[in-house]
Amino acid sequence: MAPTHAVVLGGGLAGMLAASVLVRHFDEVTVVERDKLPDGPSPRSGVPQARHAHLLMSGGARAIEALLPGTLDALFAAGAHRIGVPNDLVSLSAQGWVPRFPEMQFIVSCSRGLLDWVVRSQALRDNKISVLTGTEPVSLLGDRDAVTGVLVEDRISREQISLEADLVLDATGRASRLPAWLEDFGLPAVHSESVDSGLAYATRIFQAPPTAASGFPIVNVQANPRDPFPGRTATLLPIEDGKWLVTLSGTRGGEPSTDESEFVSFAGSVRNPVVGELIAEAEPLSPVYGSHSTANRRMFFERLKSWPRGLLALGDSVATYNPVYGHGMSVAAQSAQALDAGMAAGHSEQQIQRGIGKVVDGAWAMATNQDILYPGAVGKPLPLAGRVLQRYVDRLVRTATTEPPVTRAFLEAFTLSAPMANLMSPKVFLATMRGPRSAAPEPTLTADERDRVTG
C-alpha cells in the first residue's frame, strides 16, 4: 500500500498537538507554518497575543501529558511553575475572594513562548513529522466530497506547491480561511457566533524580587460583568527566570493604555489594588504590549450536513475565547485527544469534527455567558433559560468562596478537569441553594507573601 500522508496547517500549539496525534495514524505528517519558528522559547511574530497571560489548566495539562509523555517534566525543568489551585491562587472572582483551601487542581504558569517551544520540541522528536516554515496555505485541493491535499505558497519566492494528502487538518487559528474554502467548494456558509466585550489587553514583564522569584502565587483580580461600568482586570503570573508577567485588561470604554507611565496606576484601579501594589517597585523588563484580539468566536463546522472526507479543523480555527478565561490551550489539547480517539475508532471525519465540537461546548458557554453581560458587549442576547443558568452560576461561584465541596466542583469545571454538568449534581445544587457563609473581605495574600515583595 502507498504511504499515507497528513498535512497540518499551522505550527502553533494546536497544530503540533494535532501532528503528534496524526503521526500515530499516518506514515508521514507535514506541518505547514507561515512563520519562521524560533529556536528557543521566544514569541512568534504571527502570534501577537502570545505576549499576554496564558494559563494551562490542569485539564489541558493532563491532556498534553497523555499525548506527549514527559512534556510537563520538560516544562518544569525549563522554569515553568506548577501553581496549586486554590492553595497557590490569590484571586478575586466576580463574587468574592476564592478561598485558599488545600490543592484541588493546578495551573501551569509560564510564558506562551516557553510552552510552545517545549511542546514543539517534544512533538518533533518524531522524525516522521516534518515542518515547512515560511509557507502558507492558498486553497484546498479536491471538492465538496473529499479533500485531496492543499496548495501552499512560499512567502518569499511565491512558488506554489501542491501537497497531496489523505487528510488535511486546519489549525491556523483566528485567521483561518476554512469557511471561505468550504464555500468555494459549493457548501453552505458555516454558521458562526461571536460575543465581543470589546476587551483590550496590555502586558508587561517585570523582574520579581529575589525573595518572590519562586513559590509565589498567581494573583488575579477579575471584573464583575454585572457592574454598570467597563470591566477591568489585573493578573500577575510567575513565569520562568524569576520574572512576573502582568496582564491588564479592560472592556469597551475601560481599555488599558500602552503608555508605560500609566501601567501601574491602571493595575491599582481595578476592583482591588493588590496587583498594582505588588508591582509598584518592581523593575520593568519589557515595553507594554497591547492587543485587541479577544472576541469569542465559534465556527459550527459540526452543523454542516455534508462534510468533505479528508478534512478536519481544531483549536482556534474552531473557536476562540476571551483569553481572560485561560481555556484556549486546554480546549485545543482536549480536542487533540478527541481526534486521537476518533481516529483510533475508525470514525469518519464528520464524526470526529462533531466530537471536537462537543469538547468546545463547555468552555464556549462559560466564556460567552459572562462576556455578554459587560456594558456595550456585542452578541446575541441569552434566552431565558440561559439567563436562569447564569444566575445559578453566579450563586454557585459566590458559594464557592466559603464551601469546599462547591469550590471543588467549580474548580474542576473551570480547569476543564470535569464536565460542566457536574455543577448541577444534587450535592452541589443543594449547597449552592443554601448559599455561602461570610467570605474573606480582603486579599488572601499572606503576610509572608506580601513581606517577600515589600520587605
C-alpha positions in Angstrom: 0.0 0.0 0.0 1.1 3.6 -0.7 2.4 5.5 2.4 -0.3 7.7 3.9 0.2 11.4 4.4 -1.4 14.0 6.6 -0.9 17.8 6.4 -1.4 20.1 9.4 -1.9 23.7 8.6 -0.4 25.8 11.4 2.6 25.1 13.6 1.3 26.6 16.9 0.3 24.6 20.0 -2.9 23.2 18.4 -1.0 22.2 15.2 1.8 20.5 17.0 -0.5 18.6 19.2 -2.6 17.5 16.2 0.6 16.4 14.4 1.6 14.3 17.4 -1.7 12.5 17.2 -1.8 12.1 13.4 1.7 10.6 13.3 0.1 7.6 15.2 -2.3 7.0 12.3 -0.4 8.1 9.2 3.0 7.2 7.8 4.1 10.8 7.4 2.9 14.2 8.7 3.8 17.6 7.2 3.2 20.8 9.2 2.8 23.9 7.1 3.7 27.1 9.1 3.6 30.6 7.7 6.2 32.0 10.2 9.8 31.0 10.9 9.7 29.0 14.1 12.1 30.3 16.8 14.9 28.1 18.0 14.0 28.7 21.7 11.2 30.0 23.9 10.5 33.2 22.1 7.2 34.7 20.9 6.4 34.3 17.2 5.7 37.4 15.1 2.5 35.9 13.7 1.1 35.3 17.2 1.0 38.8 18.9 -1.4 37.6 21.6 1.3 35.2 22.8 2.9 38.0 24.8 -0.1 38.2 27.1 -1.0 35.9 30.0 -1.7 32.3 29.2 -2.7 29.7 31.7 -2.6 25.9 31.0 -5.3 24.5 33.2 -4.8 21.1 34.8 -7.4 19.5 32.4 -5.3 20.7 29.4 -2.0 19.8 31.1 -3.1 16.2 31.6 -4.3 16.0 28.0 -0.9 17.3 26.7 1.0 14.9 29.0 -1.2 12.0 27.7 -0.4 12.9 24.1 3.3 13.7 24.7 4.5 12.0 27.8 7.3 13.9 29.6 6.1 17.3 28.5 5.2 18.5 32.0 8.6 17.5 33.4 10.3 19.3 30.5 8.2 22.4 31.2 9.0 22.5 34.9 12.7 21.8 34.2 12.7 24.8 31.8 11.3 27.1 34.5 7.5 26.8 34.3 5.7 27.0 37.7 3.2 24.5 39.0 0.5 26.5 40.8 -1.7 24.6 43.1 -5.4 25.7 43.0 -6.7 27.1 45.1 -3.9 27.0 47.7 -1.5 29.0 45.5 -4.1 31.3 43.9 -4.9 34.8 45.2 -8.0 35.5 43.1 -10.9 37.9 43.4 -13.7 36.4 41.4 -16.8 38.3 40.3 -18.4 37.0 43.5 -15.6 37.4 46.1 -12.1 36.1 47.1 -11.5 32.5 46.3 -10.5 30.7 49.5 -7.1 29.1 49.7 -8.2 25.6 50.5 -5.7 22.6 50.1 -4.9 21.9 46.5 -7.8 20.6 44.3 -6.4 21.3 40.8 -3.4 23.0 39.3 -2.3 25.5 36.7 0.9 25.6 34.7 2.2 29.2 34.7 4.9 30.3 32.2 5.3 32.4 29.1 3.4 31.2 25.9 6.8 31.2 24.1 8.2 28.6 26.6 5.1 26.4 26.4 5.0 26.4 22.6 8.7 25.7 22.4 8.6 22.7 24.8 5.5 21.2 23.1 7.1 21.7 19.7 10.3 20.1 20.8 8.5 17.1 22.2 6.4 16.7 19.1 9.3 17.0 16.6 11.2 14.3 18.3 9.3 12.0 15.9 11.2 12.2 12.7 8.0 11.3 10.7 6.8 14.9 11.3 8.4 17.5 9.0 7.8 21.2 9.0 7.6 23.7 6.1 8.2 27.1 7.5 7.6 30.5 5.8 4.8 28.8 3.8 1.1 29.5 3.8 -1.9 27.6 2.5 -3.6 29.1 -0.5 -6.5 26.7 -1.2 -7.7 23.2 -0.6 -7.4 20.6 -3.3 -10.4 18.3 -4.1 -14.1 19.0 -4.0 -17.1 19.1 -1.7 -17.0 15.4 -1.3 -13.3 14.8 -0.5 -10.2 17.0 0.2 -7.1 15.5 -1.5 -4.5 18.0 -0.4 -3.6 21.6 -0.2 -2.0 24.3 -2.4 0.7 26.1 -0.5 2.9 29.1 -1.3 6.4 30.1 -0.2 6.1 33.6 1.3 9.4 34.8 -0.2 9.7 33.2 -3.6 5.9 33.0 -4.1 6.5 29.5 -5.5 3.3 27.4 -5.2 3.4 23.6 -4.4 0.5 21.1 -4.4 0.8 18.9 -1.3 -1.3 15.7 -1.8 -2.7 14.3 1.4 -5.0 11.7 2.8 -6.0 14.2 5.5 -5.7 18.0 5.8 -6.2 19.4 9.3 -6.7 23.2 9.7 -5.1 24.7 12.9 -4.3 28.1 11.5 -6.2 29.9 14.3 -8.2 33.1 14.3 -7.1 33.9 10.7 -8.4 30.5 9.4 -9.8 30.7 5.8 -11.5 27.3 6.1 -15.1 28.7 6.0 -14.3 30.5 2.7 -12.7 27.4 1.2 -15.7 25.4 2.0 -18.0 27.9 0.3 -15.6 27.8 -2.7 -16.5 24.0 -2.9 -20.2 25.0 -3.1 -21.0 24.1 0.5 -23.4 26.3 2.6 -21.9 29.1 4.7 -20.8 27.8 8.1 -22.9 29.0 11.0 -20.9 31.2 13.3 -21.5 33.1 16.5 -19.5 35.9 18.2 -19.6 37.6 21.6 -17.3 40.6 21.8 -17.0 42.5 25.1 -14.5 45.0 23.4 -11.7 43.8 25.7 -8.2 45.2 25.2 -5.1 43.8 26.8 -1.8 45.4 28.0 1.1 43.3 29.2 4.5 44.0 30.7 7.2 41.7 32.2 8.8 42.6 35.5 11.7 41.2 37.4 10.3 39.6 40.5 12.0 40.5 43.8 14.6 37.8 44.7 12.6 36.7 47.7 9.5 36.2 45.5 11.1 34.7 42.4 9.8 31.2 43.2 7.0 29.8 45.2 4.8 32.9 44.7 1.1 32.6 43.9 -0.8 33.7 40.9 -2.5 37.0 41.8 -5.7 37.8 39.9 -8.4 40.5 40.2 -11.3 39.8 38.0 -14.1 42.2 36.9 -17.7 41.7 37.8 -19.6 41.7 34.5 -22.8 42.9 36.3 -21.2 46.2 37.3 -22.7 49.1 35.3 -19.3 50.2 34.0 -16.5 48.6 32.0 -14.8 45.6 33.5 -11.2 45.9 34.4 -8.8 43.0 35.4 -5.2 42.6 36.6 -3.3 39.3 36.6 0.2 38.6 37.9 1.8 35.3 36.7 5.1 33.9 38.0 6.9 32.8 34.9 10.4 31.4 34.1 13.7 33.0 35.0 12.4 34.7 38.1 10.0 37.0 36.2 6.5 38.2 36.6 4.2 38.6 33.6 1.5 41.1 34.4 -1.5 41.5 32.1 -4.2 44.2 32.5 -7.4 44.2 30.6 -10.5 46.4 30.2 -13.7 46.1 28.2 -15.1 48.6 25.8 -14.7 52.1 27.3 -12.3 51.0 30.0 -9.3 49.7 28.0 -5.8 49.9 29.4 -3.3 52.2 27.8 0.1 51.0 26.4 1.7 54.1 27.9 4.3 52.8 30.3 3.7 55.6 32.8 0.1 54.5 33.2 0.6 50.8 33.7 1.0 50.6 37.5 -1.8 53.1 38.1 -4.2 51.1 35.9 -3.3 47.9 37.9 -4.2 49.7 41.1 -7.5 50.9 39.7 -9.2 47.6 39.4 -11.6 46.2 42.0 -8.7 45.6 44.4 -5.3 47.3 44.0 -3.2 44.3 45.1 -1.5 43.7 41.8 -0.7 47.4 41.5 0.8 47.4 45.0 2.9 44.3 44.2 4.5 45.8 41.0 4.8 49.4 42.3 8.6 49.0 43.0 9.3 46.1 40.6 11.8 46.5 37.8 10.2 46.5 34.3 12.0 44.3 31.8 9.9 45.0 28.7 7.8 47.6 27.0 4.0 47.4 27.3 2.4 45.2 24.6 -1.2 45.7 23.6 -3.8 43.5 21.9 -7.4 43.7 20.9 -7.8 40.1 19.6 -10.1 39.0 22.4 -13.5 38.3 20.9 -15.2 35.0 21.5 -15.9 33.5 18.0 -17.1 30.0 17.1 -17.5 28.2 13.7 -20.1 25.5 14.0 -18.5 23.1 11.4 -20.2 20.2 13.0 -23.6 21.6 11.9 -22.9 21.2 8.2 -25.0 18.3 6.8 -22.3 17.5 4.3 -18.6 17.4 5.3 -15.7 16.5 2.9 -13.7 13.4 3.6 -10.1 14.1 4.4 -10.7 17.4 6.2 -10.7 18.4 9.9 -10.3 21.6 12.0 -9.1 22.1 15.5 -8.1 24.8 18.0 -8.8 28.4 17.4 -9.9 27.6 13.8 -13.0 26.2 15.5 -13.4 28.5 18.5 -11.6 31.4 20.1 -12.3 32.7 23.6 -11.7 35.8 25.6 -8.2 35.0 26.9 -9.1 36.0 30.5 -10.7 32.6 31.0 -7.5 30.7 30.1 -9.3 27.9 28.2 -8.0 28.1 24.7 -4.9 26.0 25.0 -6.6 23.4 27.2 -9.5 23.0 24.8 -7.0 22.6 21.9 -5.3 19.8 23.9 -8.5 18.0 24.7 -9.7 18.4 21.1 -6.5 16.6 20.0 -7.4 13.8 22.4 -10.9 13.6 20.7 -9.1 13.5 17.4 -6.9 10.6 18.5 -9.9 8.7 19.9 -11.9 9.2 16.8 -9.1 8.1 14.5 -8.5 5.0 16.6 -12.2 4.1 16.5 -12.2 4.4 12.7 -14.8 7.3 12.8 -15.4 9.4 9.7 -14.1 13.0 9.6 -17.6 14.3 10.1 -18.0 12.2 13.3 -14.6 13.4 14.5 -15.5 17.0 13.8 -18.7 16.6 15.8 -16.6 15.2 18.7 -14.3 18.2 18.6 -17.4 20.4 18.8 -18.6 18.7 21.9 -15.2 19.4 23.5 -15.7 23.1 22.8 -19.2 23.4 24.2 -18.4 23.8 27.9 -15.7 26.5 27.6 -17.7 28.3 25.0 -20.8 28.5 27.2 -18.7 29.6 30.2 -17.0 32.5 28.3 -19.9 33.8 26.3 -22.5 33.7 29.2 -20.2 36.0 31.1 -18.9 38.3 28.4 -22.4 39.2 27.0 -23.1 40.9 30.4 -20.5 43.6 30.0 -21.7 47.1 29.0 -21.5 47.5 25.3 -20.9 43.8 24.6 -21.8 42.8 21.0 -23.5 39.4 20.5 -26.8 37.5 20.7 -28.6 38.0 24.0 -29.1 35.0 26.1 -32.5 33.3 26.1 -34.5 33.0 29.3 -33.1 29.5 30.1 -29.6 30.9 29.7 -30.3 33.8 32.0 -31.6 31.5 34.7 -28.5 29.3 34.4 -26.4 32.4 34.5 -28.0 33.4 37.9 -27.4 29.9 39.2 -23.7 30.0 38.2 -23.4 33.5 39.9 -24.7 32.0 43.1 -22.5 28.9 42.8 -19.4 31.0 42.4 -20.4 33.1 45.4 -21.0 29.9 47.4 -17.6 28.6 46.3 -16.0 31.4 48.2 -16.7 29.6 51.5 -17.9 26.0 50.9 -15.2 23.5 49.9 -17.4 21.0 48.1 -18.7 23.7 45.8 -15.2 25.2 45.4 -14.0 21.8 44.3 -16.8 21.4 41.7 -16.3 24.9 40.4 -12.5 24.5 40.1 -12.8 21.1 38.4 -15.1 22.6 35.8 -13.1 25.8 35.4 -9.8 23.9 34.9 -11.6 21.6 32.4 -10.9 18.6 34.6 -14.5 17.5 34.9 -17.7 18.1 32.9 -19.6 21.3 33.4 -22.7 19.2 34.1 -21.2 18.3 37.4 -22.0 21.8 38.6 -25.7 20.6 38.6 -25.1 17.5 40.7 -27.6 17.1 43.6 -24.8 17.7 46.2 -23.5 20.9 44.5 -27.0 22.2 43.7 -28.2 21.9 47.3 -25.1 23.6 48.7 -25.5 26.4 46.2 -29.1 26.9 47.1 -28.1 27.1 50.8 -25.6 29.8 49.8 -22.3 31.0 51.2 -21.2 32.0 54.7 -19.3 35.3 55.0 -16.4 35.4 52.6 -13.0 37.0 53.1 -13.2 40.8 52.7 -9.5 41.3 51.8 -7.0 39.7 49.5 -5.9 36.2 50.6 -2.3 37.1 50.1 -0.5 36.0 53.3 1.6 38.5 55.3 4.7 36.4 54.5 4.0 36.7 50.7 3.5 40.4 50.9 6.6 40.9 53.0 8.6 38.9 50.4 7.7 41.7 47.9 7.7 44.8 50.1 10.4 43.8 52.5 
